[in-house]
Amino acid sequence: MIKILFICHGNICRSPMAESIMTHMVKTRNLETQLQISSAATSREEIGNTPHYGTVGKLRAVGIPLVPHRAVQMTKADYKEYDYLIGMDQMNIRNMMRILGDDAEHKVFRLLDFGSSPRDIADPWYTGNFDVTYADIVEGCEALLTYLEKEHKITC
């Protein structure tokens, strides 16, 4: 079982969107026995809160079920628990490294680094554009699945 933790600043916009999108992809491709998906925050600001209404609305509009979720903060222990710790932008990566200390096993990635156009995923909390965030996360999740298929021989 490969365990993936998606991480953003507050765990109410991008990372729960990524968790829901990837969970949906995993279910539709019958990969539930191969992949486990979760999400967390680097900050404590939103702990216990449900996903942002923009995330909820976008997922509903495209027919992707929202994974039941309350914001949690990632911990140093998550490094041992998960195979991949995936941040949405370079600031997330920096904050993840502050929590983790190091990445000796090379488990920390930015989601869009798996694709053909590596870049940050903009935070819709600030941009207000959940459509662009959704498109970027779908692109990143598809690229991540392709990578996992090659790297770990998962069956898509």
GROMACS elastic network, one bead per residue, 0.5 to 0.9 nm:
[ bonds ]
;  ai    aj funct       b0    kb
    1    32     6  0.88920   500
    1    33     6  0.66330   500
    1    35     6  0.54954   500
    1    36     6  0.68646   500
    2    34     6  0.60539   500
    2    36     6  0.61624   500
    2    37     6  0.86128   500
    2    82     6  0.76226   500
    2    83     6  0.61488   500
    2    84     6  0.80617   500
    2   152     6  0.86923   500
    3    34     6  0.86168   500
    3    35     6  0.58965   500
    3    37     6  0.60820   500
    3    38     6  0.80095   500
    3    81     6  0.75745   500
    3    83     6  0.52365   500
    3    84     6  0.65218   500
    3    85     6  0.87965   500
    4    19     6  0.89586   500
    4    35     6  0.74369   500
    4    36     6  0.61476   500
    4    37     6  0.50041   500
    4    38     6  0.63338   500
    4    39     6  0.81009   500
    4    82     6  0.58202   500
    4    83     6  0.60474   500
    4    85     6  0.61404   500
    4    86     6  0.73921   500
    5    15     6  0.85782   500
    5    19     6  0.80673   500
    5    36     6  0.85642   500
    5    37     6  0.61142   500
    5    40     6  0.69879   500
    5    74     6  0.88792   500
    5    78     6  0.83081   500
    5    82     6  0.65166   500
    5    83     6  0.81166   500
    5    84     6  0.61782   500
    5    86     6  0.60781   500
    5    87     6  0.85612   500
    6    11     6  0.88032   500
    6    14     6  0.85261   500
    6    15     6  0.52024   500
    6    16     6  0.76633   500
    6    18     6  0.66969   500
    6    19     6  0.65346   500
    6    37     6  0.77586   500
    6    38     6  0.62782   500
    6    40     6  0.63751   500
    6    41     6  0.85216   500
    6    84     6  0.82611   500
    6    85     6  0.61172   500
    6    87     6  0.60434   500
    6    88     6  0.76875   500
    6   111     6  0.82994   500
    7    10     6  0.84704   500
    7    11     6  0.68064   500
    7    14     6  0.79204   500
    7    15     6  0.52128   500
    7    16     6  0.84238   500
    7    18     6  0.88909   500
    7    38     6  0.88250   500
    7    39     6  0.56128   500
    7    41     6  0.54340   500
    7    42     6  0.69502   500
    7    73     6  0.89430   500
    7    74     6  0.77850   500
    7    85     6  0.70504   500
    7    86     6  0.57877   500
    7    88     6  0.64947   500
    7    92     6  0.71402   500
    7    93     6  0.87031   500
    7    96     6  0.82866   500
    8    11     6  0.56073   500
    8    12     6  0.82747   500
    8    13     6  0.78910   500
    8    14     6  0.62312   500
    8    15     6  0.53645   500
    8    16     6  0.87046   500
    8    39     6  0.81972   500
    8    40     6  0.68101   500
    8    41     6  0.51757   500
    8    42     6  0.63421   500
    8    43     6  0.85101   500
    8    86     6  0.85620   500
    8    87     6  0.58095   500
    8    88     6  0.56996   500
    8    89     6  0.76408   500
    8    91     6  0.88696   500
    8    92     6  0.57925   500
    8    93     6  0.88105   500
    8   123     6  0.85979   500
    9    12     6  0.83522   500
    9    13     6  0.87338   500
    9    14     6  0.85329   500
    9    15     6  0.84371   500
    9    40     6  0.83237   500
    9    41     6  0.50525   500
    9    42     6  0.50861   500
    9    43     6  0.56786   500
    9    44     6  0.86758   500
    9    45     6  0.86247   500
    9    87     6  0.88723   500
    9    88     6  0.86529   500
    9    91     6  0.84013   500
    9    92     6  0.62613   500
    9    95     6  0.85002   500
    9   123     6  0.87473   500
   10    13     6  0.73432   500
   10    14     6  0.86341   500
   10    15     6  0.83805   500
   10    40     6  0.76929   500
   10    42     6  0.66564   500
   10    43     6  0.57711   500
   10    44     6  0.70656   500
   10    45     6  0.63014   500
   10    46     6  0.54719   500
   10    47     6  0.75968   500
   10    71     6  0.71120   500
   10    72     6  0.83145   500
   10    73     6  0.80833   500
   11    14     6  0.69008   500
   11    15     6  0.54828   500
   11    16     6  0.61120   500
   11    39     6  0.68763   500
   11    40     6  0.52646   500
   11    42     6  0.79411   500
   11    43     6  0.83789   500
   11    46     6  0.71090   500
   11    47     6  0.79667   500
   11    49     6  0.85890   500
   11    50     6  0.87408   500
   11    51     6  0.73816   500
   11    70     6  0.81308   500
   11    71     6  0.51299   500
   11    72     6  0.68407   500
   11    73     6  0.77819   500
   12    15     6  0.68719   500
   12    16     6  0.60067   500
   12    17     6  0.80849   500
   12    40     6  0.87818   500
   12    41     6  0.82252   500
   12    46     6  0.72112   500
   12    49     6  0.72113   500
   12    50     6  0.64095   500
   12    52     6  0.52422   500
   12    53     6  0.89152   500
   12    55     6  0.77666   500
   12    69     6  0.86872   500
   12    70     6  0.79337   500
   12    71     6  0.62262   500
   13    16     6  0.60114   500
   13    17     6  0.61566   500
   13    18     6  0.87733   500
   13    51     6  0.60520   500
   13    52     6  0.55674   500
   13    53     6  0.85286   500
   13    54     6  0.75362   500
   13    55     6  0.56019   500
   13    56     6  0.86796   500
   13   123     6  0.75278   500
   13   124     6  0.69818   500
   13   125     6  0.70002   500
   13   130     6  0.86241   500
   14    17     6  0.50398   500
   14    18     6  0.60763   500
   14    19     6  0.85510   500
   14    55     6  0.75969   500
   14    88     6  0.71765   500
   14   121     6  0.81588   500
   14   122     6  0.86294   500
   14   123     6  0.68618   500
   14   124     6  0.76119   500
   14   125     6  0.89460   500
   14   130     6  0.89052   500
   14   133     6  0.72312   500
   14   134     6  0.82322   500
   14   137     6  0.79015   500
   15    19     6  0.60040   500
   15    20     6  0.85340   500
   15    38     6  0.84895   500
   15    39     6  0.55809   500
   15    40     6  0.67897   500
   15    41     6  0.77759   500
   15    86     6  0.89532   500
   15    87     6  0.80593   500
   15    88     6  0.74106   500
   16    20     6  0.60271   500
   16    21     6  0.84437   500
   16    38     6  0.79482   500
   16    39     6  0.59725   500
   16    40     6  0.78882   500
   16    51     6  0.67332   500
   16    55     6  0.79606   500
   16    66     6  0.80905   500
   16    67     6  0.76078   500
   16    69     6  0.73474   500
   16    70     6  0.89904   500
   16    71     6  0.83923   500
   17    20     6  0.51824   500
   17    21     6  0.60645   500
   17    22     6  0.84743   500
   17    51     6  0.82866   500
   17    55     6  0.61705   500
   17    56     6  0.81227   500
   17    58     6  0.89105   500
   17    59     6  0.74603   500
   17    66     6  0.77025   500
   17    67     6  0.86720   500
   17   133     6  0.88584   500
   17   134     6  0.74762   500
   17   137     6  0.77658   500
   18    21     6  0.50912   500
   18    22     6  0.58732   500
   18    23     6  0.82088   500
   18    38     6  0.88831   500
   18    39     6  0.79833   500
   18   134     6  0.82654   500
   18   137     6  0.60061   500
   18   138     6  0.77522   500
   18   140     6  0.88561   500
   18   141     6  0.74457   500
   19    22     6  0.53467   500
   19    23     6  0.58931   500
   19    24     6  0.84779   500
   19    37     6  0.61010   500
   19    38     6  0.57097   500
   19    39     6  0.60130   500
   19    66     6  0.85562   500
   19    67     6  0.72260   500
   20    23     6  0.50797   500
   20    24     6  0.60807   500
   20    25     6  0.86223   500
   20    37     6  0.85729   500
   20    38     6  0.87150   500
   20    59     6  0.81645   500
   20    64     6  0.71545   500
   20    65     6  0.66629   500
   20    66     6  0.53986   500
   20    67     6  0.52478   500
   20    68     6  0.88750   500
   21    24     6  0.51274   500
   21    25     6  0.62378   500
   21    26     6  0.86153   500
   21    59     6  0.81403   500
   21    64     6  0.66941   500
   21    65     6  0.81275   500
   21    66     6  0.82268   500
   21    67     6  0.89017   500
   21   134     6  0.87799   500
   21   137     6  0.78422   500
   21   138     6  0.69794   500
   21   141     6  0.76511   500
   22    26     6  0.59882   500
   22    27     6  0.85249   500
   22    37     6  0.72029   500
   22   137     6  0.89473   500
   22   138     6  0.81136   500
   22   141     6  0.61439   500
   22   142     6  0.84417   500
   22   145     6  0.88345   500
   23    26     6  0.50265   500
   23    27     6  0.61618   500
   23    28     6  0.86267   500
   23    32     6  0.83811   500
   23    35     6  0.87489   500
   23    36     6  0.80395   500
   23    37     6  0.63499   500
   23    38     6  0.86268   500
   23    65     6  0.89168   500
   23    67     6  0.77703   500
   24    27     6  0.51676   500
   24    28     6  0.61274   500
   24    29     6  0.85416   500
   24    64     6  0.66011   500
   24    65     6  0.71954   500
   24    66     6  0.89305   500
   24    67     6  0.89308   500
   25    28     6  0.52389   500
   25    29     6  0.61149   500
   25    30     6  0.84787   500
   25    31     6  0.83696   500
   25   141     6  0.83770   500
   25   142     6  0.84612   500
   25   145     6  0.89586   500
   26    29     6  0.52874   500
   26    30     6  0.60228   500
   26    32     6  0.59463   500
   26    34     6  0.86989   500
   26    35     6  0.71718   500
   26    36     6  0.87101   500
   26    37     6  0.88959   500
   26   145     6  0.89314   500
   26   156     6  0.86598   500
   27    30     6  0.50019   500
   27    31     6  0.60954   500
   27    32     6  0.60056   500
   28    31     6  0.78540   500
   29    32     6  0.83265   500
   29   155     6  0.85831   500
   29   156     6  0.59469   500
   30    33     6  0.78264   500
   30    34     6  0.87805   500
   30   155     6  0.87680   500
   30   156     6  0.77121   500
   31    34     6  0.52433   500
   31    35     6  0.61636   500
   31   154     6  0.79279   500
   31   155     6  0.73230   500
   31   156     6  0.70995   500
   32    35     6  0.55928   500
   32    36     6  0.69585   500
   33    36     6  0.79038   500
   34   154     6  0.69030   500
   34   155     6  0.84950   500
   35   154     6  0.87248   500
   39    69     6  0.88351   500
   39    71     6  0.81590   500
   39    72     6  0.78527   500
   39    73     6  0.88565   500
   39    74     6  0.82701   500
   40    43     6  0.89878   500
   40    71     6  0.64475   500
   40    72     6  0.51802   500
   40    73     6  0.52389   500
   40    74     6  0.52661   500
   40    75     6  0.89857   500
   41    44     6  0.71819   500
   41    45     6  0.88146   500
   41    46     6  0.82782   500
   41    47     6  0.81575   500
   41    71     6  0.69431   500
   41    72     6  0.59827   500
   41    74     6  0.56956   500
   41    92     6  0.86590   500
   41    96     6  0.89440   500
   42    72     6  0.87234   500
   42    73     6  0.57410   500
   42    74     6  0.59669   500
   42    75     6  0.84492   500
   42    92     6  0.68332   500
   42    95     6  0.61605   500
   42    96     6  0.62211   500
   42    99     6  0.78618   500
   43    46     6  0.75699   500
   43    47     6  0.81636   500
   43    72     6  0.87419   500
   43    73     6  0.62505   500
   43    74     6  0.82828   500
   43    95     6  0.83917   500
   44    47     6  0.54312   500
   44    71     6  0.86911   500
   44    72     6  0.76093   500
   44    73     6  0.60596   500
   46    49     6  0.54734   500
   46    50     6  0.84267   500
   46    70     6  0.87770   500
   46    71     6  0.61056   500
   46    72     6  0.78298   500
   46    73     6  0.88007   500
   47    50     6  0.87674   500
   47    70     6  0.71508   500
   47    72     6  0.51544   500
   47    73     6  0.67683   500
   48    69     6  0.86839   500
   48    72     6  0.64790   500
   49    52     6  0.84966   500
   49    69     6  0.82336   500
   49    70     6  0.51736   500
   49    71     6  0.53304   500
   49    72     6  0.85142   500
   50    53     6  0.86761   500
   50    68     6  0.84789   500
   50    69     6  0.60047   500
   50    71     6  0.63683   500
   51    54     6  0.82214   500
   51    55     6  0.64501   500
   51    56     6  0.65609   500
   51    66     6  0.88718   500
   51    69     6  0.69475   500
   51    70     6  0.70736   500
   51    71     6  0.74924   500
   52    55     6  0.53617   500
   52    56     6  0.63888   500
   52    57     6  0.86487   500
   52   125     6  0.83395   500
   53    57     6  0.58944   500
   53    58     6  0.84716   500
   54    57     6  0.50825   500
   54    58     6  0.60708   500
   54    59     6  0.85545   500
   54   124     6  0.81410   500
   54   125     6  0.85745   500
   54   128     6  0.79811   500
   54   129     6  0.85497   500
   54   130     6  0.63303   500
   55    58     6  0.52668   500
   55    59     6  0.61627   500
   55    60     6  0.84812   500
   55    66     6  0.87747   500
   55   124     6  0.87238   500
   55   130     6  0.67027   500
   55   134     6  0.84931   500
   56    59     6  0.53894   500
   56    60     6  0.61039   500
   56    61     6  0.85976   500
   56    65     6  0.89456   500
   56    66     6  0.68225   500
   57    60     6  0.50979   500
   57    61     6  0.60530   500
   57    62     6  0.87822   500
   57   130     6  0.88997   500
   58    61     6  0.50370   500
   58    62     6  0.64339   500
   58    63     6  0.86353   500
   58    64     6  0.86721   500
   58   130     6  0.66266   500
   58   131     6  0.70953   500
   58   134     6  0.75869   500
   59    62     6  0.53291   500
   59    63     6  0.60766   500
   59    64     6  0.50798   500
   59    65     6  0.66916   500
   59    66     6  0.67084   500
   59   134     6  0.83039   500
   60    63     6  0.50464   500
   60    64     6  0.60014   500
   60    65     6  0.68267   500
   60    66     6  0.76886   500
   61    64     6  0.78601   500
   66    69     6  0.80274   500
   69    72     6  0.89355   500
   74    77     6  0.81727   500
   74    78     6  0.64856   500
   74    96     6  0.80559   500
   74    99     6  0.79326   500
   75    78     6  0.54373   500
   75    79     6  0.77804   500
   75    96     6  0.88310   500
   75    99     6  0.65443   500
   75   100     6  0.73017   500
   76    79     6  0.58523   500
   76    80     6  0.80587   500
   76    96     6  0.88765   500
   76    99     6  0.58331   500
   76   101     6  0.79202   500
   77    80     6  0.57045   500
   77    81     6  0.66080   500
   77    82     6  0.89964   500
   77   100     6  0.82046   500
   78    82     6  0.58923   500
   78    85     6  0.82846   500
   78   100     6  0.84933   500
   79    82     6  0.56902   500
   79    83     6  0.75638   500
   79    84     6  0.83326   500
   79    85     6  0.74942   500
   79   100     6  0.70733   500
   79   103     6  0.84477   500
   79   107     6  0.78134   500
   79   108     6  0.89636   500
   80    83     6  0.76852   500
   82    85     6  0.67013   500
   82   107     6  0.81860   500
   83   107     6  0.60770   500
   83   108     6  0.88748   500
   84   106     6  0.85154   500
   84   108     6  0.61913   500
   84   109     6  0.73516   500
   85    96     6  0.86725   500
   85   107     6  0.58208   500
   85   109     6  0.63506   500
   85   110     6  0.84454   500
   86    92     6  0.89138   500
   86    93     6  0.81101   500
   86   107     6  0.80802   500
   86   108     6  0.58487   500
   86   110     6  0.53299   500
   86   111     6  0.56896   500
   87    90     6  0.74969   500
   87    91     6  0.84885   500
   87    92     6  0.54266   500
   87    93     6  0.56557   500
   87    96     6  0.78503   500
   87   108     6  0.75293   500
   87   109     6  0.62030   500
   87   111     6  0.61354   500
   87   120     6  0.89542   500
   88    91     6  0.83661   500
   88    92     6  0.63753   500
   88    93     6  0.78262   500
   88   109     6  0.86382   500
   88   110     6  0.55765   500
   88   111     6  0.57295   500
   88   112     6  0.76973   500
   88   119     6  0.89777   500
   88   120     6  0.61190   500
   88   121     6  0.53970   500
   88   122     6  0.78816   500
   88   123     6  0.83872   500
   88   137     6  0.86154   500
   89    92     6  0.53157   500
   89    93     6  0.65099   500
   89    94     6  0.88993   500
   89   110     6  0.61402   500
   89   111     6  0.79061   500
   89   112     6  0.86755   500
   89   119     6  0.74983   500
   89   121     6  0.57099   500
   89   122     6  0.73932   500
   89   123     6  0.85445   500
   90    94     6  0.62351   500
   90    95     6  0.86649   500
   90   110     6  0.71984   500
   90   119     6  0.86515   500
   90   120     6  0.65295   500
   91    94     6  0.50588   500
   91    95     6  0.62206   500
   91    96     6  0.84877   500
   92    95     6  0.50963   500
   92    96     6  0.59161   500
   92    97     6  0.85304   500
   92   110     6  0.84790   500
   93    97     6  0.61613   500
   93    98     6  0.86793   500
   93   108     6  0.74583   500
   93   109     6  0.74779   500
   93   110     6  0.70978   500
   94    97     6  0.52364   500
   94    98     6  0.64574   500
   94    99     6  0.89666   500
   95    98     6  0.50279   500
   95    99     6  0.65052   500
   95   100     6  0.86874   500
   96    99     6  0.51791   500
   96   100     6  0.60388   500
   96   101     6  0.82672   500
   96   108     6  0.83071   500
   97   101     6  0.53407   500
   97   102     6  0.60037   500
   97   103     6  0.74830   500
   97   108     6  0.84952   500
   98   101     6  0.55048   500
   98   102     6  0.80917   500
   99   102     6  0.86604   500
  100   103     6  0.73339   500
  102   105     6  0.87658   500
  102   106     6  0.89678   500
  103   106     6  0.52174   500
  103   107     6  0.64391   500
  103   108     6  0.66072   500
  104   107     6  0.80012   500
  105   108     6  0.85348   500
  106   109     6  0.80853   500
  109   112     6  0.85631   500
  109   113     6  0.69421   500
  109   114     6  0.83480   500
  110   113     6  0.53912   500
  110   114     6  0.77547   500
  110   118     6  0.82925   500
  110   119     6  0.80672   500
  110   120     6  0.74129   500
  110   121     6  0.88515   500
  111   114     6  0.62162   500
  111   115     6  0.80805   500
  111   118     6  0.83125   500
  111   119     6  0.84640   500
  111   120     6  0.80210   500
  111   121     6  0.80360   500
  111   136     6  0.89965   500
  111   137     6  0.75969   500
  111   139     6  0.89970   500
  111   140     6  0.53756   500
  111   141     6  0.73300   500
  111   143     6  0.85771   500
  111   144     6  0.74448   500
  112   115     6  0.53549   500
  112   116     6  0.80170   500
  112   117     6  0.69442   500
  112   119     6  0.57537   500
  112   120     6  0.68160   500
  112   121     6  0.74388   500
  112   136     6  0.75402   500
  112   137     6  0.77920   500
  112   139     6  0.74490   500
  112   141     6  0.82408   500
  112   143     6  0.77719   500
  112   144     6  0.83547   500
  113   116     6  0.76262   500
  113   117     6  0.72790   500
  113   119     6  0.67477   500
  113   120     6  0.86276   500
  113   140     6  0.77629   500
  113   143     6  0.87018   500
  113   144     6  0.88142   500
  114   117     6  0.83856   500
  114   118     6  0.71507   500
  114   140     6  0.65047   500
  114   141     6  0.84770   500
  114   142     6  0.88746   500
  114   143     6  0.54032   500
  114   144     6  0.55909   500
  114   146     6  0.86044   500
  114   147     6  0.69480   500
  115   118     6  0.61187   500
  115   139     6  0.72560   500
  115   140     6  0.61488   500
  115   141     6  0.89005   500
  115   142     6  0.82829   500
  115   143     6  0.50656   500
  115   144     6  0.74774   500
  115   147     6  0.88898   500
  116   143     6  0.82521   500
  120   123     6  0.89761   500
  120   136     6  0.89326   500
  121   124     6  0.89256   500
  121   132     6  0.85731   500
  121   133     6  0.63161   500
  121   136     6  0.63603   500
  121   137     6  0.74216   500
  122   125     6  0.87973   500
  122   126     6  0.82021   500
  122   127     6  0.72132   500
  122   129     6  0.86216   500
  122   132     6  0.80478   500
  122   133     6  0.63402   500
  122   136     6  0.86730   500
  123   126     6  0.57919   500
  123   127     6  0.63054   500
  123   128     6  0.80495   500
  123   129     6  0.83350   500
  123   130     6  0.85285   500
  123   133     6  0.72590   500
  124   129     6  0.52479   500
  124   130     6  0.55397   500
  124   131     6  0.88491   500
  124   132     6  0.84044   500
  124   133     6  0.66164   500
  125   128     6  0.57818   500
  125   129     6  0.82507   500
  125   130     6  0.86257   500
  126   129     6  0.83374   500
  127   130     6  0.80787   500
  128   131     6  0.89198   500
  129   132     6  0.58190   500
  129   133     6  0.66696   500
  129   134     6  0.88312   500
  130   134     6  0.59150   500
  130   135     6  0.85670   500
  131   134     6  0.51020   500
  131   135     6  0.62475   500
  131   136     6  0.86733   500
  132   135     6  0.51340   500
  132   136     6  0.61591   500
  132   137     6  0.85718   500
  133   136     6  0.51617   500
  133   137     6  0.61039   500
  133   138     6  0.85975   500
  134   137     6  0.51497   500
  134   138     6  0.61380   500
  134   139     6  0.85626   500
  135   138     6  0.52003   500
  135   139     6  0.61805   500
  135   140     6  0.86305   500
  136   139     6  0.50674   500
  136   140     6  0.61291   500
  136   141     6  0.86097   500
  137   141     6  0.59828   500
  137   142     6  0.84692   500
  138   141     6  0.51411   500
  138   142     6  0.60938   500
  138   143     6  0.85087   500
  139   142     6  0.53364   500
  139   143     6  0.62286   500
  139   144     6  0.86175   500
  140   143     6  0.50808   500
  140   144     6  0.60062   500
  140   145     6  0.86022   500
  141   145     6  0.61396   500
  141   146     6  0.85989   500
  142   145     6  0.51699   500
  142   146     6  0.63088   500
  142   147     6  0.86840   500
  143   146     6  0.50666   500
  143   147     6  0.61853   500
  143   148     6  0.86405   500
  144   148     6  0.61023   500
  144   149     6  0.85069   500
  145   148     6  0.50223   500
  145   149     6  0.60299   500
  145   150     6  0.86881   500
  145   154     6  0.84827   500
  145   156     6  0.79950   500
  146   149     6  0.50984   500
  146   150     6  0.64721   500
  146   151     6  0.86111   500
  146   156     6  0.84923   500
  147   150     6  0.52792   500
  147   151     6  0.58759   500
  147   152     6  0.81251   500
  148   152     6  0.52775   500
  148   153     6  0.67120   500
  148   154     6  0.63025   500
  149   152     6  0.57045   500
  149   155     6  0.63346   500
  149   156     6  0.69368   500
  150   153     6  0.53780   500
  150   154     6  0.74852   500
  151   154     6  0.81244   500
